Amino acid sequence: MSGEEHGVIASENLDLRIWNIALIDAFEANDAGAAAEAAGVNFPDPFRPPPETDDVLDYFREIVQSDDSAGLHPPRLIVRRADNLAVGSIGITPPDEDGYAMIGYSVYPEFEGQGIASEAAQAIVKYGLAIEGINGIYATIVPGNIASEKVAQRAGMTFTGEERFENDERLNVWWILA
């Protein structure tokens, strides 16, 4: 697949658009106008980064600056096409040496429960599994996070009983293989 194919991943109602450095700068400066200009989308009021991304903006910057995947692996805004509104964030990591990539997603609280994360996850999982070199995709989910578990399940993933630990926190692992 060429870099152009990695531009926007579209689903029925959503566009998954790649973050850029100007957008990250705008979030760090808390500048809604600059963010809207950088991403070409509108943001919810009050303006803020999507949930669970404000503390990883430096990590996102590194991914965007060092991306050699022609746009597959940088984080993406989840944009509701009907009103060009950013409603969350989603991403898929580069595959490890075994060809396994991890997915992460979040939706602004005011848009939860509308199927947005599920639709976005389905789109990026389908897309990712079609990429040469990706043998499977997994998600790590805090036990009891029923909403995230439903998103993973709707994206075709299965809870395997596997557990991982990050920062002394137990996480359940959901998988889908190519």
Protein Blocks (a to p, Z undefined) as FASTA:
>chain_A
ZZklmmpacdfkbccddddfklmmmmmnopaklmmmmnopacdddddddehklmmmmmmm
mmmmmocngommpccddddfklopafbdcddddddfkopacddddddfklgonlmmmmmm
mmmmmmmmmpghiabdcddddehilmlmmmmmmnopacehiacdeehiacddddddZZ
